[in-house]
Amino acid sequence: SAFRLTLTGCGSDGHFAPSAFVALPVGPLAAHASRASPAALSHSDIHLDAVVTAQLHQVKFPFDASLPPSIGGPVQSSVVLIDRGLWEGEWLKLETINFDFRVEFSNFSGVFPESIGNMKLMFPMDGKWTKEDCEGKLCFVDVSTRTSATSQSEILTEIYKMSAEAKEGRAKAVVAVLPKGVKIFECEDEPPASIRRFPFGIMSYDHGQVLRDHLSKLIESMVKEAQDSGNFTECMQAMQQWVEMEEFGTGRKYYHNKVTQQNRWAPPQYELPTEACIVKVAQDPFFERLKALVDAKPRGVIVSQQSWRPDVEMLDLPADFDTVAVQVPIAMVSYDMGQEIREIMHCNSEVHASLSIQASGTLLSWGNGTYGQLGLDELENKSRSLHKSKRNDLSRAFHRFVESPSCVAHMHGFEMKAVACGGRHAVVVLDNGEMFSWGAKEGLGAPVEDNRGDPVFVEHLEGMVKVSNAFCGGEHTFALASMPFKSLLPDFAVL
């Protein structure tokens, strides 16, 4: 079973179309089933048995591990939306995007404060910059624009050079974006004495691309708005003073300022319309925050996952966290669903939320996952694995297993009607007649070259039959299916 979260309400254009999401229960679901009662959802014609229905209210916690002095707002009369919050580590947060940028700072950066905030950013998209561009800013540099090196030692050498240049330009800190295919690593080696106390770190290629794309969109939006309105900010006016020129004799490009007569080799940098802070989280504060919120006795709580671990997951509540006693329903939604919910709240003046219980929408698995038959591989955050490994003393073979029930996040939200398990693979049948499979490749019915630890769509059945049930053997699968259309053959009788 799962929670079904339904949003209704109104905005400037009247009532908006209701939206529904499947949410994973946090804690025992049976404790809330007896509280379900018929309810008419606000601003709609929907009637259902709801555990709770109330106006949706968002509570924002600080990025770091601290708790607010009090949880304000109409909490007791509302269903409250909160973010999961950050895990242990160092994070970059921007005021213009709800994304968790993971940063790994050098162990020799001195006493790292709990947070460094209100910093302007500098991210040269082509990798060209001067030390004068760095003053008072958090500087990002794509390592691949300066070197083709892929080894950790060579990359660190280049990062040391960049950090020394940025420090000379009075930068606040430097973050190097790693080349594609290079995994994030700890900066444990002792850097040169000149930057030993200077904060520098690294960011993965994937997160660097998200940051690059976001900043590029901010610049495009800023330029377009200025062109459309004719209202050029001081930053835009300063950028218009620069013209591209070629050096006589060599043809080398440089940039000349028509007002100050200044010349520079690197393109001038936009003053980015956002600020950032770096947050160091020493201990995961989520359960402490959740308990403080539950103690305020809201009607219900919706927990939205963060971008760092966007999939829903089963939570092991602390022993002193009694969700049955407090009778507050708590539900978790994925990061993408949380983004949709926040967008609905942003676009409408009044949003109501209801939590009801539905029979399907969540699939749990545990046990032997050596061949991927649990469907728990390929979560969006590759740094996290639910599996443990153990070697058989007799066969010397390694086995992967999961000890406790875990949510098969890839199937979360689907309306499932049947599940079947074989010796090394599993399949699931959806209400619409489609089928997914995972595990040992022999029984999947899909064109895969290796075992799959995440669900794959059995595309050969699409449009041909509608599956109603499935059965698995050791390495084979049977699907009970019906034709979605009448036979083209004429009727005949068997004599």
C-alpha positions in Angstrom: 0.0 0.0 0.0 0.9 3.6 -0.4 -0.3 7.1 0.2 -2.1 8.9 -2.6 -1.4 12.7 -2.3 -4.1 14.8 -4.1 -3.7 18.6 -4.6 -6.6 20.9 -5.3 -7.1 24.6 -5.0 -7.4 27.9 -6.8 -5.3 30.6 -8.3 -5.8 33.9 -10.2 -7.5 32.0 -13.0 -9.9 30.1 -10.8 -9.7 26.4 -9.8 -6.7 24.5 -11.1 -6.9 20.9 -12.3 -6.3 18.4 -9.5 -3.0 16.7 -9.3 -2.3 13.3 -7.8 1.0 11.8 -6.6 2.0 8.4 -5.1 3.9 8.9 -1.8 5.8 6.4 0.2 4.7 6.1 3.9 7.2 6.9 6.6 6.4 4.6 9.5 3.5 2.1 9.9 0.7 2.8 7.4 -1.9 0.7 9.3 -1.9 3.2 12.2 -3.6 5.7 9.9 -6.0 3.5 8.0 -8.6 3.6 10.7 -8.7 7.4 10.5 -9.8 7.4 6.9 -13.2 9.0 6.4 -15.3 10.3 3.5 -14.2 13.8 2.5 -15.0 16.3 -0.2 -11.8 17.9 -1.5 -11.7 21.7 -1.5 -12.2 23.5 -4.9 -13.1 20.2 -6.7 -15.9 17.7 -7.2 -13.7 14.8 -5.9 -14.9 12.7 -3.0 -12.7 10.1 -1.4 -11.8 8.4 1.9 -9.1 10.6 3.2 -6.8 10.1 6.2 -6.3 13.9 6.3 -7.2 16.9 4.1 -6.0 20.5 4.9 -4.3 23.4 3.3 -0.7 22.8 2.2 2.0 24.9 3.9 5.7 24.8 3.2 8.3 25.0 6.1 11.9 25.9 5.1 14.8 24.9 7.3 18.3 26.3 7.2 20.7 24.6 4.9 23.0 23.7 7.7 22.3 21.4 10.7 20.7 24.0 12.9 17.1 24.1 13.9 15.0 27.3 13.7 14.1 28.8 17.1 10.4 28.0 16.4 8.4 26.5 13.6 6.1 29.3 12.6 3.1 29.6 10.3 -0.2 27.8 10.4 1.4 24.4 11.1 -1.2 22.9 13.3 -4.0 23.4 10.8 -2.0 22.4 7.7 -0.4 19.5 5.8 3.3 20.6 5.8 5.8 20.2 3.0 9.5 20.1 3.9 12.7 19.1 2.1 14.6 16.0 3.2 17.6 18.2 4.0 21.3 17.8 3.3 23.4 14.8 4.3 26.9 14.9 5.9 29.4 16.6 3.7 30.1 20.0 2.0 27.5 21.5 -0.3 27.0 24.4 -2.6 23.6 26.0 -2.5 22.4 28.7 -5.0 19.5 31.0 -4.3 18.1 30.5 -7.9 17.9 26.7 -8.1 16.8 24.0 -5.7 19.7 21.6 -6.4 22.3 20.1 -4.1 25.8 20.6 -5.5 28.2 18.2 -3.8 31.7 19.7 -3.2 34.8 18.0 -1.8 37.1 20.6 -0.2 40.8 20.0 0.6 41.6 18.7 4.0 44.3 21.5 4.2 41.9 24.4 3.7 42.2 25.4 7.3 39.3 25.6 9.8 36.3 25.4 7.5 33.4 27.5 8.8 29.9 26.0 9.2 28.9 28.0 6.1 30.3 30.6 3.7 27.4 32.6 2.4 26.4 35.5 0.2 29.1 34.9 -2.4 29.1 36.0 -6.0 30.1 33.4 -8.5 32.6 33.4 -11.4 32.3 30.5 -13.9 34.1 31.2 -17.3 32.2 29.0 -19.7 35.2 28.8 -22.1 37.7 28.4 -19.2 39.4 31.8 -20.0 39.7 34.3 -17.1 42.1 36.6 -15.4 42.9 36.9 -11.7 41.1 40.3 -11.6 37.8 38.5 -12.3 38.2 36.6 -9.0 38.1 39.3 -6.4 35.6 38.5 -3.6 34.0 35.6 -5.6 33.6 31.8 -5.4 35.4 30.8 -8.6 34.5 27.7 -10.7 36.9 26.4 -13.4 36.4 23.5 -15.7 39.6 21.5 -15.5 39.1 20.0 -19.0 39.5 23.6 -20.5 43.0 23.8 -19.1 44.4 20.3 -19.4 43.6 16.9 -21.0 44.9 15.0 -18.0 42.8 12.4 -16.4 45.0 11.0 -13.6 44.3 12.3 -10.1 47.9 13.6 -9.5 48.0 15.5 -12.8 44.5 17.0 -12.1 45.6 18.1 -8.6 48.6 19.8 -10.1 46.4 21.9 -12.4 44.0 22.6 -9.5 46.9 23.9 -7.4 47.9 26.3 -10.3 44.3 27.6 -10.6 43.9 28.0 -6.9 47.2 30.0 -6.7 46.0 32.3 -9.5 42.6 32.8 -7.9 44.1 33.4 -4.5 46.4 36.1 -6.0 43.2 37.7 -7.4 41.7 37.7 -3.8 39.1 35.0 -4.5 37.1 33.6 -1.6 37.4 30.0 -2.7 37.9 27.9 -5.8 36.0 24.8 -7.0 37.4 22.8 -9.9 34.9 20.8 -12.1 36.4 17.4 -12.9 36.7 16.1 -16.4 34.0 13.7 -17.7 34.6 10.2 -16.5 36.8 11.2 -13.5 35.2 10.2 -10.2 35.1 12.7 -7.3 37.9 12.0 -4.8 39.1 13.3 -1.5 41.8 16.1 -1.7 44.1 14.4 0.9 47.5 15.3 -0.6 49.2 18.3 1.0 49.1 21.2 -1.4 51.9 23.8 -2.0 52.6 26.1 1.0 51.2 29.1 -0.9 47.6 27.7 -0.9 47.7 25.5 2.1 45.2 27.6 4.0 43.2 28.6 1.0 39.8 26.9 0.5 39.8 24.9 -2.8 37.8 21.8 -3.7 36.4 19.7 -6.5 33.0 19.0 -8.0 31.9 16.1 -10.2 31.5 16.6 -14.0 27.7 15.9 -13.8 27.1 18.5 -11.1 29.4 20.9 -13.0 27.2 20.6 -16.1 24.0 21.3 -14.1 25.7 24.4 -12.7 27.0 25.5 -16.1 23.6 25.1 -17.7 21.8 27.0 -14.9 24.2 29.9 -15.0 24.0 30.0 -18.8 20.2 30.2 -18.6 20.5 33.0 -16.1 22.8 35.0 -18.4 20.5 34.4 -21.4 17.4 35.5 -19.4 19.2 38.6 -18.1 20.3 39.7 -21.6 16.9 39.0 -23.1 15.1 41.0 -20.4 17.5 43.9 -20.9 17.0 43.9 -24.6 13.2 43.6 -24.4 12.8 46.3 -21.8 15.6 48.6 -22.8 16.5 48.9 -19.2 20.2 48.0 -19.0 21.6 47.4 -15.6 25.0 48.7 -14.5 26.4 45.2 -15.2 25.0 45.1 -18.7 26.2 48.6 -19.5 29.7 47.6 -18.4 29.6 44.6 -20.7 28.6 46.7 -23.7 31.7 48.8 -23.3 33.9 45.9 -24.4 34.6 45.1 -28.0 36.5 42.1 -29.5 39.6 43.1 -31.5 42.6 41.4 -33.2 46.2 42.1 -32.4 48.1 43.6 -35.3 50.5 41.2 -36.9 49.5 38.0 -34.9 45.7 38.1 -35.3 45.3 37.1 -31.7 42.0 38.1 -30.3 41.8 40.5 -27.3 39.1 42.7 -25.7 39.2 46.5 -25.5 37.1 48.7 -23.3 35.9 51.8 -25.2 35.5 53.8 -22.0 38.5 52.9 -19.8 40.8 52.0 -22.7 41.7 48.8 -20.8 42.7 45.7 -22.7 42.5 42.0 -21.7 43.0 38.6 -23.3 40.2 36.8 -21.7 36.5 37.6 -22.5 34.9 39.9 -19.9 32.8 38.1 -17.3 29.1 38.7 -16.6 28.2 39.6 -13.1 26.0 36.6 -12.4 22.5 37.4 -11.0 22.7 34.9 -8.2 24.5 34.3 -4.9 25.8 31.1 -3.3 26.7 29.7 0.0 28.9 26.7 0.9 27.5 24.6 3.8 29.3 22.0 5.8 27.0 19.5 7.5 28.8 17.4 10.2 25.7 15.3 11.1 22.5 14.5 9.3 19.8 16.7 11.1 16.8 15.2 9.3 15.3 13.1 12.0 15.8 15.8 14.6 14.0 18.3 12.4 11.2 15.9 11.5 10.6 15.2 15.2 10.6 18.9 16.0 8.0 19.4 13.2 5.9 16.5 14.3 5.9 17.8 17.9 4.2 20.9 16.5 1.3 18.6 15.6 0.6 19.4 12.0 -2.3 17.6 10.2 0.3 15.7 8.1 3.9 15.9 6.7 5.1 15.6 3.1 8.9 15.0 2.8 10.4 15.9 -0.6 13.7 14.1 -1.4 16.7 16.2 -2.4 18.4 16.2 -5.8 21.4 14.4 -4.3 19.3 11.3 -3.6 16.1 12.0 -5.6 14.5 8.5 -5.3 12.1 7.7 -2.5 13.5 5.3 0.1 12.5 3.4 3.2 13.5 5.3 6.3 14.7 3.6 9.5 13.1 5.8 12.2 14.9 6.1 15.5 13.6 4.0 18.3 12.3 7.1 20.2 10.4 8.3 17.1 6.9 6.9 17.7 4.8 7.8 14.6 1.9 5.7 16.0 1.7 7.7 19.2 1.8 11.1 17.5 -0.8 10.0 14.8 0.7 12.4 12.2 0.8 10.8 8.8 4.2 11.2 7.1 4.7 10.6 3.4 7.8 10.9 1.2 7.8 11.9 -2.5 10.7 11.9 -5.0 12.7 15.1 -5.8 10.9 15.5 -9.2 7.5 15.2 -7.5 8.5 17.7 -4.9 9.5 20.1 -7.7 6.0 19.7 -9.2 4.4 20.3 -5.9 6.4 23.5 -5.2 5.6 24.7 -8.7 1.9 24.2 -8.1 2.2 26.2 -4.8 4.2 28.9 -6.5 1.6 29.4 -9.3 -1.6 29.3 -7.1 -2.7 31.3 -4.1 -4.4 28.4 -2.2 -3.4 24.8 -2.4 -5.1 22.0 -0.4 -3.6 18.5 0.1 -5.3 15.2 1.0 -3.7 11.9 1.9 -5.6 8.7 1.2 -4.5 5.1 1.1 -4.3 3.1 -2.1 -3.7 -0.6 -2.6 -0.7 -0.3 -5.0 2.0 2.1 -6.0 5.0 0.8 -4.0 7.1 -2.3 -4.5 9.6 -3.6 -1.9 12.3 -6.1 -2.3 15.1 -7.7 -0.2 17.3 -10.8 0.0 19.7 -12.1 -2.6 20.5 -9.6 -5.3 23.6 -11.1 -6.9 22.0 -11.1 -10.4 20.1 -7.8 -10.0 16.9 -9.7 -9.2 15.9 -7.1 -6.5 15.7 -4.2 -9.0 17.6 -1.9 -6.6 20.5 -1.0 -8.9 21.1 2.1 -11.0 19.7 4.6 -8.5 20.2 8.1 -9.6 22.9 8.7 -7.1 25.5 6.2 -7.9 27.4 6.9 -4.7 24.8 5.0 -2.7 24.3 1.3 -2.7 21.7 -0.7 -0.8 23.6 -4.0 -1.3 26.1 -5.7 0.9 28.6 -8.3 -0.3 29.6 -11.6 1.2 31.8 -14.4 0.0 30.8 -18.0 0.1 33.6 -19.9 2.0 33.1 -23.1 -0.1 32.6 -21.7 -3.6 34.7 -18.6 -3.0 32.0 -16.7 -5.0 30.7 -13.3 -3.9 27.0 -12.7 -3.3 25.2 -9.4 -3.0 22.2 -9.1 -0.7 19.9 -6.5 1.0 19.0 -7.3 4.6 15.8 -5.2 5.0 12.8 -4.3 2.8 13.8 -1.5 0.3 11.7 0.4 -2.1 12.2 -0.4 -5.8 12.3 3.3 -6.7 12.1 2.8 -10.5 8.6 1.3 -10.1 7.4 3.8 -7.5 4.1 5.4 -8.6 3.1 2.7 -11.2 -0.2 1.0 -10.8 1.0 -2.7 -10.4 -1.3 -5.7 -10.5 1.0 -8.7 -10.3 4.6 -9.6 -9.4 6.4 -12.8 -10.2 9.8 -14.0 -9.0 12.1 -16.6 -10.6 15.3 -18.0 -9.3 17.4 -15.1 -10.6 14.9 -12.6 -12.1 11.6 -10.9 -11.5 8.8 -9.3 -13.5 5.9 -7.0 -12.7 2.7 -6.4 -14.6 1.0 -3.0 -14.7 -2.7 -2.3 -14.7 -2.4 -1.1 -18.3 -1.1 -4.5 -19.4 2.6 -3.5 -19.8 5.4 -5.5 -18.3 8.8 -4.8 -16.7 11.5 -7.3 -15.8 15.0 -7.3 -14.2 17.7 -9.7 -13.0 19.4 -12.5 -15.0 19.3 -11.7 -18.7 18.0 -15.1 -19.7 14.5 -14.5 -18.4 13.9 -10.8 -19.1 12.4 -11.0 -22.6 14.3 -7.8 -23.5 17.3 -7.2 -25.9 19.9 -6.8 -23.1 23.5 -8.0 -23.3 24.0 -8.5 -19.5 22.1 -9.0 -16.3 20.0 -5.9 -15.3 19.6 -4.6 -11.8 17.0 -2.1 -12.7 13.6 -2.6 -14.4 13.6 -2.8 -18.2 10.4 -2.5 -20.3 9.4 -5.7 -22.2 8.9 -3.7 -25.4 8.2 -6.8 -27.6 4.8 -7.1 -26.1 3.9 -3.4 -26.6 0.9 -3.0 -28.9 0.6 -6.8 -29.4 -0.9 -8.1 -26.2 -2.1 -6.8 -22.8 -0.6 -8.9 -20.0 -2.8 -9.7 -17.0 -0.5 -12.0 -15.0 2.9 -13.5 -15.1 4.7 -16.6 -13.8 8.5 -17.2 -13.5 10.6 -20.3 -13.6 14.3 -20.7 -13.1 15.4 -18.9 -16.2 12.1 -18.4 -18.1 8.9 -16.3 -17.9 5.3 -16.9 -18.9 2.9 -14.0 -19.5 -0.9 -14.5 -19.4 -2.1 -12.1 -22.1 -5.0 -11.1 -24.2 -5.2 -9.6 -27.7 -6.2 -5.9 -27.6 -8.0 -6.2 -30.9 -10.2 -8.7 -32.8 -8.5 -11.4 -34.9 -8.2 -10.7 -38.6 -8.9 -14.4 -39.4 -12.5 -15.4 -40.2 -14.5 -17.3 -37.7 -14.5 -21.1 -38.3 -15.7 -24.2 -36.5 -13.6 -27.2 -35.5 -15.2 -30.4 -36.6 
